[in-house]
Amino acid sequence: MRARRLCAPQLLLFLSFLLTTIVIATPASVKNQLEKAADTPNDNSLDIGAADEVDKPKKAVPKKAKKPVKDDTKAEPGAKKGSTAKNPKKAQAKPKEEDTSNDVKPEKVPKGSKQEGKEDKSAPKKAPKAAKKPQSNAKDEVVEYDDQSSAHKGFTMPPLLTMEDFDSATSKQLSFVEFFSPYCHHCKQLAPTWEATVEEYQAEMKDLKIQMRQVNCIESGDLCEREDVVYYPNLRLYTPAKDKNGKQIPGKSKFVGSFPRSIMRTKENFLKYMKNSVAEYNAGAIDLPSVSKTVSMDELIKIVSGALDSAVFVGFFPTTDKEWDAHEKSGKNLFPRECVQCLEWKQLWDRLSNLVQSTVRTANFNCRSHPDLCEQIGLDEFSKRGASARPHFAMFLPETAGIVRFDYTGELTIEDMKKFSTRLFENSQYEILTVPKLGDVMELRSNLPSKPLGSYYPLSNVVSVVFYYDKNTVTEEDKSILPKLLQYVTDSKFNVHLYTGKVSPKKLYEQQVNDQGKNLVQFINNVVSSSERSFDESNFLATTLTAKPTILIFKDNSLVTSIYQNLQLEDMKDYAKVEEFIARNQFPLYQELTPELVPSYFNTTYERTKGTQKVVIGFINSEDASATANYLYAMSLMAHEYHHTKKEYFFEKMKQAHQDEYDVSNRLKQRSADSLEMVKDMKREIPRYFDDDDVLFTFIDLAVNKDFARKLGLDINGRSYSPGHAIVVQRDGRYYWDQLVGGQPMNMDPESMSETLRYFLDPALVKVKSRMTTKLVGSPYPKMMRFMDYVHMHGIVGYLVLFAVFGLIHMLRRRRRSARRAGNSTLGAIIGAKAD
């Protein structure tokens, strides 16, 4: 039998069908590409013991000797409007006092404290150099506290540290250091507690191998200036510095943390903090006995009901009381064989309990001994012996917080669990902060310089959510939103903190937002020279005017403050709307993209009806500190410029939409108009234009995740990105672009990226014809078949259309061949007839 020859269209149709069978053709599979990459284990991720080895570098970052001096454009609480602290030494001479009042009444602040926005006027104008007094000459040896000195009146405090001996003293052991000023009112209040702690706990500190020392910042102004001490008293923790190989560097120490603001300064809390620090930083200190206590059924019922005076972090284990007690007594693994990880989980919990004891209490409950109670609180997986189950962890707050239970759903690592419990506890205090106090807990800016910021890397990227209210008009019903906000910020994967703020006579929060809006325009004009921007007051009011209470979101080193516009009574009661506001504005100005944050940046359930949101990803190498600072500064420029451009664009659209009914611009400029009437007008005059087309900014550190872009499917052509390159990815995770609007390779140049981002906002905003090529994230095809990406972008519909086209071509060719054969047969018949 003669073999039938396969024509070209038939071959293409067969190949397409074969590829469709092999490759999942639906777009959903492409959308999941980013999440699948995020689930891939990261070689650089920390194990459960990472918290005990914090000093070992996690990244190949050049070690910095000290924190750079803060930029002088950052507003100081006591500075006049428009003034800047140009002389660092003079700024050092009048440091700010820290408010040490308890959390119950944070609004009562002594006159002259930083919370009132004033500086200590009793301090001299210039800090003299360290005076050589006998008391100030500390020995180079490790301080050994006398066990018996507390029993008699002859006890003396350890000598003060100075510039000459600070490094040598703190490089030998863990050091808890107080920087103080004798003119500081709060320092004088703290002094008896500090001295009593040193005297009473000498034996404990000797066993823990930690020392408590002091620095007089008036006598040692040069040392305090070097250490960037900006307020008093300043309680810091120093540990001996180590190199990249984990070896101690002689004569050098490292500032690793501060005593938590939300913790009362008592002897007991100081001791807990030092034990916490020993457990976390000292080598070989992980064998400290666990402070977690096994609770009974009655105790757990009280905890679950919120009948508490402080927060409790509870671990529910798939074990029995007998097994737990047997391990506690023997130290051996006496847990059942089916629970192969029980010992590992208990060791993790023991270490964690020591790390968080200064903020929360820890307790453990053995569910296999009390299965009925665990079932009642929703832990059914522990009811049967032999069933594989990992422990469950939950934080319980006093019922006064408004919400009692918070379940931990993250990874079982010390670092993640510590962040969860500590941040939740601090946020549940609903601490009242003034604008100057907010500047203490984050890098709050009212202006930005025209040069890169001197910031630590990796970045802390604090995002502060402030419930802002007028104490004369706020009601308990208004404050009922706080537990909801606590839940929203706890669910965030970012470093989000919750505070409250009251309207002050000087309206400092309003002034801060207003200064940011005006200085943002100046910041852009100083650097981006493509066009001159101007501050439009009506545009500014369109996105900032609101009734109170409201919600303000401030971000580190950002001039963009997000404001929840409470335009009518039900707005603050619309919890879904508030949650969406928090979710949309939880992102820092720019943030390192890690596997854990991929699901936050790329929402695979993103609805296209809300706009075409994008994510800009830059590439840096943190081993080059100078270049990294420049790249992050460029990203800051891009973010601020796009924010301003988007506001201008949508404000013009809003005015055009209402030009026949209202003169919006003129109405909003009438500041003398009644506030309530303006709010009512705002509700009907200003639609929610400004929430669309957001662009988020993030970066990949190639020193840590060299192949991360490829794993995410963002380098289908093998471009191999290097520091300074950039790409833009659609938030639904389907497409990306690695070219500028003119077709050149995309980079982190602010001006060229500004034009490209304007094109994404509206192609009519640029005059250049686009030469960008849309690329498919995680393309399943090789480079030579890149044309198939356009089919794949449309999912099964694209393949059906392709099959239809191939089928139509095949049918037309068959008809043509049939017609040709019919013509040849007719011609043959005619020739045959003539021959006959």
ZAMARGU-4260 file (C-alpha; in steps of 0.2 Angstrom, whole numbers, plus 5000, padded with zeros to 4 digits):
<rodrens>
0) 5000/5000/5000 | 5007/5017/4995 | 5011/5028/5010 | 5002/5045/5010 | 5013/5060/5011
5) 5009/5072/5025 | 5007/5090/5019 | 5015/5105/5028 | 4998/5111/5036 | 4994/5094/5042
10) 5011/5093/5050 | 5009/5110/5059 | 4992/5105/5065 | 4999/5088/5072 | 5014/5097/5080
15) 5002/5110/5088 | 4991/5097/5095 | 5006/5087/5102 | 5012/5103/5110 | 4995/5107/5117
20) 4995/5090/5125 | 5012/5092/5133 | 5010/5110/5138 | 4995/5115/5149 | 4987/5128/5138
25) 4977/5138/5151 | 4983/5154/5157 | 4980/5149/5175 | 4996/5138/5174 | 5006/5153/5169
30) 4999/5163/5183 | 5004/5150/5195 | 5022/5151/5189 | 5027/5164/5202 | 5019/5155/5216
35) 5027/5138/5211 | 5044/5147/5211 | 5041/5154/5228 | 5038/5137/5235 | 5055/5131/5229
40) 5067/5129/5243 | 5079/5144/5244 | 5097/5139/5247 | 5099/5155/5257 | 5084/5153/5269
45) 5087/5152/5287 | 5085/5136/5297 | 5077/5135/5314 | 5093/5139/5323 | 5096/5155/5313
50) 5091/5166/5328 | 5105/5160/5338 | 5118/5165/5325 | 5112/5182/5320 | 5130/5189/5320
55) 5135/5177/5306 | 5131/5186/5290 | 5116/5181/5280 | 5122/5190/5265 | 5139/5195/5257
60) 5137/5213/5262 | 5152/5223/5266 | 5153/5227/5284 | 5150/5245/5289 | 5159/5252/5304
65) 5145/5262/5310 | 5128/5269/5304 | 5129/5283/5292 | 5124/5300/5299 | 5106/5303/5296
70) 5102/5315/5282 | 5100/5333/5288 | 5084/5336/5278 | 5075/5325/5290 | 5063/5336/5300
75) 5068/5337/5319 | 5054/5339/5331 | 5060/5356/5338 | 5066/5363/5321 | 5056/5378/5314
80) 5047/5376/5298 | 5059/5375/5283 | 5075/5374/5294 | 5088/5360/5293 | 5101/5354/5305
85) 5116/5358/5295 | 5129/5356/5309 | 5130/5338/5316 | 5140/5343/5331 | 5127/5356/5336
90) 5113/5344/5333 | 5122/5332/5344 | 5124/5345/5358 | 5105/5345/5360 | 5099/5328/5359
95) 5081/5323/5362 | 5074/5315/5378 | 5065/5299/5376 | 5048/5298/5384 | 5048/5284/5397
100) 5031/5285/5403 | 5021/5269/5403 | 5009/5264/5389 | 4993/5266/5399 | 4995/5285/5399
105) 5006/5289/5384 | 4998/5306/5382 | 5005/5313/5398 | 5022/5319/5394 | 5033/5330/5405
110) 5036/5347/5397 | 5052/5348/5387 | 5051/5330/5382 | 5053/5325/5364 | 5035/5320/5363
115) 5030/5338/5365 | 5042/5342/5351 | 5055/5352/5361 | 5073/5349/5365 | 5082/5349/5382
120) 5087/5367/5384 | 5097/5364/5399 | 5110/5355/5389 | 5126/5365/5384 | 5126/5370/5366
125) 5142/5360/5362 | 5147/5344/5369 | 5165/5344/5376 | 5177/5331/5373 | 5178/5316/5385
130) 5186/5322/5402 | 5199/5311/5409 | 5191/5307/5426 | 5196/5292/5437 | 5178/5285/5436
135) 5179/5286/5417 | 5194/5275/5414 | 5187/5258/5412 | 5198/5243/5412 | 5201/5233/5396
140) 5197/5217/5405 | 5179/5210/5405 | 5169/5217/5419 | 5167/5205/5434 | 5153/5209/5446
145) 5156/5206/5464 | 5143/5194/5471 | 5143/5201/5488 | 5144/5220/5484 | 5125/5221/5484
150) 5125/5216/5503 | 5133/5232/5509 | 5132/5251/5505 | 5150/5251/5498 | 5143/5245/5481
155) 5150/5256/5466 | 5144/5257/5448 | 5155/5250/5434 | 5166/5265/5427 | 5158/5275/5413
160) 5164/5271/5395 | 5173/5283/5384 | 5179/5284/5367 | 5196/5277/5373 | 5189/5261/5380
165) 5171/5258/5373 | 5177/5247/5359 | 5188/5236/5369 | 5175/5234/5383 | 5161/5230/5372
170) 5171/5218/5360 | 5174/5206/5374 | 5156/5201/5379 | 5138/5205/5377 | 5135/5223/5383
175) 5119/5232/5388 | 5123/5250/5387 | 5114/5266/5393 | 5118/5282/5384 | 5113/5297/5395
180) 5114/5315/5399 | 5115/5322/5417 | 5104/5336/5411 | 5090/5324/5404 | 5075/5323/5415
185) 5070/5305/5410 | 5088/5299/5413 | 5087/5305/5431 | 5071/5296/5433 | 5079/5280/5426
190) 5095/5281/5436 | 5089/5272/5452 | 5081/5258/5442 | 5097/5255/5431 | 5108/5256/5447
195) 5097/5244/5456 | 5097/5232/5442 | 5116/5232/5441 | 5117/5230/5460 | 5104/5216/5462
200) 5108/5205/5447 | 5126/5204/5448 | 5127/5186/5450 | 5115/5182/5436 | 5124/5194/5424
205) 5141/5185/5428 | 5133/5168/5424 | 5125/5175/5408 | 5141/5183/5403 | 5133/5200/5400
210) 5137/5217/5407 | 5128/5233/5410 | 5138/5249/5406 | 5134/5268/5404 | 5141/5282/5393
215) 5139/5300/5398 | 5136/5309/5382 | 5140/5326/5389 | 5158/5321/5394 | 5159/5309/5379
220) 5150/5319/5366 | 5162/5312/5352 | 5158/5294/5356 | 5139/5298/5356 | 5141/5307/5340
225) 5150/5292/5332 | 5136/5280/5338 | 5123/5292/5331 | 5114/5294/5348 | 5100/5306/5345
230) 5089/5305/5361 | 5091/5301/5379 | 5091/5289/5388 | 5096/5277/5374 | 5097/5259/5379
235) 5107/5248/5367 | 5113/5231/5365 | 5131/5228/5358 | 5139/5211/5354 | 5157/5207/5349
240) 5158/5209/5330 | 5162/5194/5319 | 5169/5192/5302 | 5160/5183/5287 | 5168/5167/5294
245) 5160/5169/5311 | 5177/5173/5319 | 5177/5187/5332 | 5186/5203/5327 | 5197/5210/5340
250) 5193/5227/5347 | 5176/5229/5338 | 5158/5227/5343 | 5142/5229/5334 | 5125/5238/5339
255) 5112/5224/5337 | 5096/5231/5345 | 5088/5243/5357 | 5077/5239/5373 | 5059/5239/5366
260) 5049/5255/5368 | 5033/5247/5373 | 5041/5238/5388 | 5041/5246/5405 | 5058/5249/5412
265) 5059/5239/5427 | 5072/5228/5435 | 5063/5212/5431 | 5061/5218/5412 | 5079/5223/5411
270) 5084/5206/5417 | 5072/5197/5405 | 5079/5207/5391 | 5097/5202/5395 | 5092/5184/5396
275) 5083/5186/5379 | 5099/5194/5372 | 5110/5180/5379 | 5099/5167/5371 | 5099/5175/5354
280) 5117/5182/5352 | 5129/5173/5364 | 5137/5157/5357 | 5133/5142/5367 | 5119/5150/5376
285) 5105/5140/5368 | 5105/5128/5382 | 5096/5140/5394 | 5081/5132/5402 | 5065/5135/5394
290) 5053/5148/5402 | 5038/5140/5394 | 5026/5132/5406 | 5014/5118/5404 | 4997/5124/5407
295) 4982/5114/5414 | 4964/5113/5406 | 4958/5127/5418 | 4972/5138/5414 | 4970/5136/5396
300) 4952/5140/5397 | 4956/5156/5405 | 4969/5160/5391 | 4957/5156/5377 | 4943/5167/5385
305) 4955/5182/5386 | 4955/5183/5405 | 4973/5189/5405 | 4983/5203/5411 | 4996/5201/5397
310) 4999/5192/5380 | 5002/5173/5380 | 5010/5163/5366 | 5004/5145/5367 | 5011/5130/5358
315) 4999/5115/5356 | 5009/5099/5354 | 5004/5082/5348 | 5011/5075/5364 | 5005/5069/5381
320) 5009/5076/5398 | 5018/5061/5403 | 5029/5061/5387 | 5033/5080/5390 | 5038/5078/5408
325) 5049/5063/5404 | 5059/5072/5392 | 5060/5087/5404 | 5068/5076/5417 | 5079/5065/5406
330) 5083/5077/5392 | 5081/5062/5380 | 5069/5059/5366 | 5055/5050/5374 | 5042/5055/5362
335) 5032/5042/5352 | 5039/5035/5336 | 5025/5042/5325 | 5030/5060/5331 | 5047/5060/5323
340) 5049/5079/5324 | 5042/5081/5342 | 5060/5083/5349 | 5064/5096/5336 | 5048/5106/5338
345) 5051/5106/5357 | 5069/5112/5355 | 5063/5126/5344 | 5049/5131/5356 | 5061/5131/5371
350) 5073/5142/5362 | 5059/5154/5356 | 5052/5155/5373 | 5068/5162/5379 | 5069/5175/5365
355) 5052/5182/5367 | 5051/5182/5386 | 5054/5201/5388 | 5038/5204/5378 | 5026/5189/5380
360) 5023/5174/5391 | 5024/5157/5383 | 5015/5141/5388 | 5013/5124/5380 | 4998/5112/5380
365) 4999/5094/5377 | 4983/5090/5366 | 4985/5071/5366 | 4982/5071/5385 | 4967/5083/5383
370) 4960/5079/5365 | 4942/5085/5369 | 4947/5103/5374 | 4959/5104/5359 | 4944/5099/5347
375) 4933/5112/5355 | 4945/5126/5350 | 4947/5119/5333 | 4962/5108/5334 | 4954/5092/5327
380) 4970/5085/5320 | 4977/5081/5338 | 4962/5070/5343 | 4969/5053/5337 | 4985/5045/5341
385) 4996/5040/5326 | 4989/5054/5315 | 5003/5065/5309 | 5001/5082/5315 | 5013/5097/5317
390) 5011/5108/5333 | 4999/5123/5332 | 5004/5140/5339 | 4992/5154/5343 | 4994/5171/5352
395) 4981/5176/5365 | 4978/5194/5370 | 4968/5201/5384 | 4950/5204/5380 | 4953/5223/5382
400) 4962/5222/5365 | 4946/5219/5356 | 4951/5202/5348 | 4959/5188/5358 | 4966/5174/5347
405) 4978/5175/5333 | 4984/5159/5325 | 5001/5158/5318 | 5001/5151/5300 | 5019/5155/5295
410) 5035/5144/5294 | 5041/5135/5310 | 5057/5145/5311 | 5063/5155/5326 | 5065/5171/5316
415) 5048/5171/5309 | 5039/5166/5325 | 5048/5179/5335 | 5043/5193/5323 | 5025/5187/5323
420) 5024/5187/5342 | 5034/5203/5345 | 5025/5213/5332 | 5008/5207/5337 | 5011/5212/5355
425) 5018/5229/5351 | 5003/5233/5339 | 4991/5227/5352 | 4996/5241/5363 | 4988/5254/5352
430) 5002/5266/5357 | 4998/5284/5355 | 5012/5293/5345 | 5015/5311/5341 | 5023/5316/5325
435) 5041/5317/5333 | 5038/5301/5342 | 5033/5293/5325 | 5050/5299/5319 | 5058/5289/5333
440) 5051/5272/5327 | 5053/5274/5308 | 5063/5284/5295 | 5049/5298/5294 | 5053/5311/5281
445) 5046/5328/5277 | 5059/5330/5264 | 5072/5320/5254 | 5089/5325/5248 | 5096/5326/5231
450) 5108/5312/5234 | 5107/5294/5240 | 5102/5291/5258 | 5115/5283/5270 | 5104/5269/5276
455) 5108/5251/5282 | 5106/5237/5271 | 5096/5226/5272 | 5082/5239/5275 | 5070/5238/5289
460) 5056/5246/5278 | 5044/5251/5292 | 5026/5255/5287 | 5016/5264/5301 | 4997/5263/5301
465) 4990/5277/5312 | 4972/5278/5318 | 4971/5297/5318 | 4956/5304/5328 | 4950/5320/5337
470) 4949/5316/5356 | 4934/5328/5357 | 4923/5320/5345 | 4929/5301/5344 | 4917/5288/5351
475) 4920/5271/5357 | 4911/5265/5341 | 4924/5274/5331 | 4938/5265/5341 | 4930/5248/5337
480) 4939/5248/5321 | 4956/5246/5330 | 4954/5227/5332 | 4950/5225/5314 | 4966/5235/5310
485) 4976/5224/5321 | 4970/5209/5312 | 4974/5217/5295 | 4992/5222/5300 | 4995/5206/5308
490) 4991/5197/5292 | 5003/5207/5282 | 5020/5200/5276 | 5028/5217/5278 | 5035/5226/5293
495) 5019/5235/5297 | 5015/5243/5314 | 4999/5250/5321 | 4998/5266/5331 | 4986/5279/5336
500) 4987/5298/5335 | 4977/5312/5342 | 4974/5329/5334 | 4986/5341/5342 | 4983/5360/5344
505) 4997/5363/5331 | 4990/5349/5319 | 5007/5342/5317 | 5000/5327/5307 | 4991/5338/5295
510) 5007/5348/5293 | 5018/5333/5290 | 5007/5327/5276 | 5006/5345/5269 | 5025/5347/5269
515) 5027/5330/5261 | 5016/5334/5247 | 5025/5351/5243 | 5042/5344/5245 | 5038/5329/5234
520) 5037/5340/5219 | 5053/5349/5224 | 5062/5332/5226 | 5057/5327/5208 | 5061/5344/5200
525) 5079/5343/5208 | 5083/5327/5200 | 5072/5323/5185 | 5075/5337/5172 | 5063/5331/5159
530) 5049/5344/5164 | 5045/5356/5178 | 5032/5350/5190 | 5022/5361/5201 | 5012/5359/5217
535) 4993/5359/5213 | 4983/5362/5229 | 4967/5357/5222 | 4975/5340/5217 | 4983/5338/5234
540) 4966/5341/5243 | 4957/5329/5231 | 4967/5314/5239 | 4970/5321/5257 | 4954/5329/5263
545) 4945/5318/5275 | 4934/5318/5291 | 4941/5311/5307 | 4943/5298/5313 | 4954/5292/5298
550) 4969/5281/5294 | 4986/5287/5289 | 4999/5276/5282 | 5017/5282/5283 | 5032/5273/5275
555) 5051/5274/5278 | 5060/5287/5268 | 5044/5291/5258 | 5035/5307/5254 | 5020/5298/5249
560) 5007/5296/5264 | 4991/5286/5260 | 4975/5293/5268 | 4959/5284/5270 | 4946/5296/5264
565) 4932/5295/5277 | 4919/5305/5267 | 4903/5299/5276 | 4898/5291/5292 | 4898/5273/5285
570) 4915/5274/5278 | 4924/5269/5294 | 4911/5255/5297 | 4914/5247/5280 | 4927/5235/5286
575) 4929/5227/5268 | 4934/5244/5261 | 4946/5247/5276 | 4954/5230/5273 | 4956/5234/5254
580) 4964/5251/5259 | 4977/5242/5270 | 4981/5228/5258 | 4984/5241/5244 | 4995/5252/5254
585) 5005/5240/5265 | 5019/5239/5253 | 5035/5249/5257 | 5042/5262/5245 | 5054/5249/5238
590) 5057/5232/5245 | 5068/5217/5242 | 5059/5203/5233 | 5061/5186/5242 | 5052/5170/5239
595) 5041/5173/5254 | 5035/5190/5247 | 5031/5184/5229 | 5013/5180/5233 | 5010/5197/5240
600) 5017/5206/5225 | 5010/5195/5212 | 4991/5192/5215 | 4986/5178/5203 | 4967/5182/5207
605) 4970/5200/5202 | 4954/5207/5193 | 4958/5217/5178 | 4943/5228/5180 | 4953/5237/5194
610) 4967/5243/5182 | 4983/5237/5175 | 4994/5236/5190 | 5013/5233/5187 | 5028/5229/5198
615) 5045/5236/5194 | 5059/5224/5198 | 5077/5231/5198 | 5093/5221/5200 | 5106/5225/5213
620) 5122/5217/5220 | 5122/5221/5239 | 5141/5217/5239 | 5144/5234/5231 | 5137/5246/5244
625) 5140/5262/5234 | 5131/5256/5219 | 5117/5248/5229 | 5114/5265/5237 | 5113/5273/5220
630) 5101/5260/5213 | 5089/5262/5228 | 5090/5281/5226 | 5085/5279/5208 | 5071/5268/5213
635) 5065/5281/5225 | 5065/5294/5212 | 5055/5282/5200 | 5042/5279/5214 | 5039/5297/5218
640) 5039/5303/5200 | 5026/5290/5195 | 5015/5294/5210 | 5015/5312/5206 | 5012/5308/5187
645) 4997/5297/5191 | 4989/5309/5203 | 4990/5323/5190 | 4983/5311/5176 | 4968/5305/5186
650) 4964/5322/5193 | 4963/5329/5175 | 4952/5314/5170 | 4941/5318/5185 | 4939/5337/5181
655) 4935/5332/5163 | 4922/5320/5169 | 4913/5334/5179 | 4917/5349/5170 | 4899/5352/5164
660) 4892/5350/5182 | 4906/5357/5194 | 4921/5368/5193 | 4930/5356/5205 | 4947/5364/5205
665) 4939/5381/5211 | 4928/5373/5224 | 4942/5363/5232 | 4953/5379/5233 | 4940/5388/5243
670) 4948/5383/5260 | 4936/5395/5269 | 4921/5384/5264 | 4913/5374/5278 | 4923/5357/5281
675) 4908/5346/5282 | 4900/5353/5266 | 4917/5351/5257 | 4917/5333/5263 | 4899/5330/5256
680) 4904/5338/5240 | 4920/5327/5239 | 4909/5311/5240 | 4900/5315/5224 | 4913/5325/5215
685) 4928/5314/5217 | 4926/5296/5211 | 4939/5283/5216 | 4950/5286/5201 | 4966/5287/5211
690) 4966/5269/5216 | 4969/5262/5199 | 4985/5258/5189 | 4996/5257/5205 | 5015/5252/5202
695) 5024/5243/5215 | 5043/5244/5216 | 5055/5230/5222 | 5072/5223/5218 | 5081/5207/5218
700) 5098/5205/5226 | 5109/5195/5214 | 5122/5192/5228 | 5108/5182/5237 | 5097/5176/5223
705) 5107/5175/5207 | 5095/5164/5198 | 5079/5170/5206 | 5072/5179/5190 | 5075/5164/5180
710) 5066/5153/5193 | 5051/5165/5192 | 5050/5163/5173 | 5056/5181/5171 | 5071/5178/5160
715) 5064/5167/5146 | 5077/5173/5133 | 5092/5170/5145 | 5096/5189/5146 | 5105/5185/5163
720) 5102/5202/5172 | 5115/5211/5180 | 5115/5226/5193 | 5106/5241/5186 | 5095/5231/5174
725) 5076/5232/5177 | 5060/5224/5171 | 5041/5227/5173 | 5029/5213/5177 | 5010/5213/5177
730) 5003/5210/5194 | 4993/5195/5189 | 5010/5186/5184 | 5006/5183/5166 | 5017/5195/5156
735) 5033/5205/5158 | 5043/5218/5148 | 5062/5220/5148 | 5063/5235/5136 | 5060/5253/5137
740) 5047/5261/5127 | 5060/5265/5114 | 5065/5247/5113 | 5082/5249/5122 | 5086/5236/5136
745) 5077/5242/5152 | 5088/5249/5166 | 5086/5259/5182 | 5088/5276/5175 | 5074/5287/5182
750) 5071/5298/5167 | 5070/5283/5154 | 5059/5273/5166 | 5048/5288/5170 | 5044/5288/5151
755) 5040/5270/5150 | 5029/5270/5166 | 5019/5285/5158 | 5017/5274/5143 | 5009/5260/5154
760) 4998/5273/5162 | 4992/5280/5145 | 5001/5278/5128 | 4995/5295/5124 | 5006/5303/5137
765) 5022/5299/5127 | 5027/5305/5110 | 5038/5290/5106 | 5031/5275/5096 | 5032/5260/5107
770) 5045/5246/5102 | 5042/5236/5118 | 5039/5217/5116 | 5027/5209/5128 | 5034/5193/5135
775) 5025/5178/5143 | 5031/5174/5161 | 5037/5156/5161 | 5035/5153/5143 | 5035/5134/5139
780) 5042/5136/5122 | 5061/5137/5117 | 5067/5153/5110 | 5066/5148/5091 | 5047/5145/5094
785) 5044/5162/5103 | 5030/5166/5091 | 5019/5153/5100 | 5019/5164/5115 | 5006/5175/5107
790) 4995/5160/5105 | 4998/5154/5123 | 4994/5171/5130 | 4976/5168/5125 | 4975/5151/5133
795) 4964/5138/5126 | 4955/5150/5115 | 4971/5155/5106 | 4975/5136/5102 | 4957/5134/5096
800) 4959/5149/5084 | 4976/5142/5079 | 4968/5125/5075 | 4954/5133/5066 | 4966/5143/5055
805) 4977/5128/5051 | 4961/5118/5047 | 4955/5132/5036 | 4971/5132/5027 | 4971/5113/5025
810) 4953/5113/5018 | 4957/5127/5005 | 4973/5117/5000 | 4963/5101/4998 | 4950/5110/4988
815) 4963/5118/4977 | 4971/5101/4974 | 4954/5093/4971 | 4951/5106/4958 | 4968/5104/4950
820) 4965/5085/4949 | 4948/5087/4941 | 4955/5099/4928 | 4969/5087/4924 | 4956/5073/4922
825) 4945/5083/4910 | 4960/5088/4900 | 4966/5070/4899 | 4949/5065/4893 | 4949/5078/4880
830) 4966/5073/4874 | 4961/5054/4874 | 4945/5058/4864 | 4955/5067/4851 | 4967/5053/4849
835) 4953/5041/4847
</rodrens>
